[in-house]
Amino acid sequence: MKRYLAFGGAIILVCGVAALAGAIVGRATAADDAQPTAPPASGATILSHDLYFALKDNSPESQQKLIDACKKYLSPHEGIVRFTVGTLSDIKGAFNDRNYDVVCQIDFVDRAALGTYAKTKEHQQFIAECSSMFKGLRIFDSMVEQVTPAK
């Protein structure tokens, strides 16, 4: 299911619950069975899955409710090498996009790990409990190189 939403002065395509649930092929695993995934070596290619949520009610309480749900349902999965969640900063640079309230950044070891995560009960529960809070959602998936910063 697809629908269009006005978001930040632009019309963007937002995938509905079916697409968010993950049309990506993969098998489901319970979060309770998730084992910590070792960080990939420098130079390894990983999949960066970045979610930018605009909320209908963007009060600090609603933002915290979504952050807590992200931590509870989206973080405990096998194949995740980095998980961060937070809110829009106060930086107002010329090129900064400020059309979101909460960001969740999840790095996976590979595309298969994203597919597995997308089909878990926890991911489905997150969608069921939280999608009514969203005014808009943008998802950016990128293949990125893991780089160890120089010291």
C-alpha positions in Angstrom: 0.0 0.0 0.0 1.4 3.4 -0.9 0.2 6.9 0.0 1.4 10.4 -0.6 1.9 12.8 2.3 2.8 16.5 2.3 6.0 16.7 4.3 8.3 19.7 4.7 6.8 21.5 1.7 7.5 18.6 -0.7 5.4 15.6 -1.7 7.2 12.4 -0.8 6.3 8.8 -1.3 5.8 7.0 2.0 5.6 3.2 1.9 2.7 1.8 3.9 2.8 -0.8 6.6 3.3 -3.7 4.2 6.4 -2.2 2.7 7.7 -1.1 6.0 7.2 -4.6 7.4 9.7 -5.7 4.8 9.0 -7.1 1.4 12.7 -8.0 1.6 13.2 -11.8 1.6 14.5 -13.2 4.8 13.6 -15.5 7.7 12.3 -14.2 11.1 14.2 -14.7 14.3 13.1 -13.8 17.8 14.9 -10.9 19.4 15.4 -13.0 22.5 17.7 -15.3 20.4 19.7 -12.4 19.1 23.5 -12.7 19.7 25.7 -9.6 19.7 27.2 -9.1 16.3 30.9 -8.2 16.2 31.7 -4.9 14.5 32.8 -5.4 10.9 36.5 -4.9 10.0 37.5 -1.6 8.6 36.9 -1.6 4.9 33.9 -4.0 5.1 30.7 -3.0 3.3 27.6 -2.8 5.6 24.0 -1.7 5.1 23.0 1.5 6.8 19.2 1.7 7.5 18.3 5.2 8.5 14.7 6.1 9.6 13.6 9.7 10.0 10.2 10.1 11.8 8.0 13.3 11.7 5.5 13.0 14.5 1.9 14.2 14.6 2.5 15.3 18.2 6.2 16.3 18.3 6.2 17.1 22.1 9.2 15.9 24.1 7.0 13.2 25.7 5.9 11.8 22.3 9.5 11.9 21.0 10.6 9.9 24.1 7.8 7.4 23.7 9.0 6.7 20.1 12.7 6.5 21.2 11.7 4.0 23.9 9.8 1.9 21.4 12.8 2.0 19.0 15.1 0.7 21.7 12.6 -1.9 22.9 11.6 -3.3 19.5 14.2 -2.4 16.9 17.6 -2.8 18.7 17.8 -6.4 19.9 18.3 -8.2 16.6 21.0 -10.4 15.3 23.0 -8.8 12.5 23.0 -5.3 13.9 26.4 -3.8 14.3 25.4 -0.3 15.4 22.1 1.1 16.7 21.5 4.8 17.5 18.3 6.7 18.2 17.7 10.3 19.1 16.1 13.7 18.3 16.7 16.6 15.9 19.7 18.7 17.0 19.6 22.5 17.2 22.1 22.9 14.4 20.6 25.1 11.7 23.1 25.0 8.8 22.2 26.0 5.3 21.9 22.4 4.1 20.6 20.8 7.3 17.2 19.0 6.8 15.1 19.8 9.9 11.9 18.1 8.8 11.9 15.3 11.3 11.6 14.8 15.1 13.2 11.4 15.8 16.0 9.5 14.0 16.9 5.8 14.3 20.0 4.6 12.6 20.7 0.9 12.3 23.7 -0.6 10.6 23.4 -4.3 9.5 26.2 -6.6 8.6 24.5 -7.2 5.2 21.2 -7.0 3.3 20.1 -10.4 4.5 20.3 -9.2 8.1 17.9 -6.3 7.2 15.6 -8.8 5.6 15.6 -11.0 8.7 15.0 -8.0 11.0 12.1 -6.7 8.9 10.2 -9.9 9.4 10.6 -10.3 13.2 7.7 -10.2 15.6 9.3 -7.2 17.4 9.5 -5.2 14.2 5.9 -6.0 13.4 4.9 -5.0 17.0 6.8 -1.7 16.6 4.8 -0.9 13.4 1.5 -1.9 15.1 2.1 0.2 18.2 3.8 3.3 16.6 2.7 3.9 13.0 -0.3 6.0 14.2 2.2 8.4 15.7 3.8 9.2 12.3 3.0 12.3 10.3 5.8 11.2 7.9 8.5 8.7 7.6 11.6 8.7 5.4 13.8 5.6 5.1 17.3 5.8 3.6 19.1 2.5 2.9 22.7 2.8 1.8 25.6 0.4 1.3 28.5 2.0 3.2 32.1 1.2 4.0 33.0 0.6 7.6 35.9 3.0 8.4 37.9 3.0 11.6 38.8 6.7 12.3 42.5 7.6 12.3 43.8 8.3 15.8 
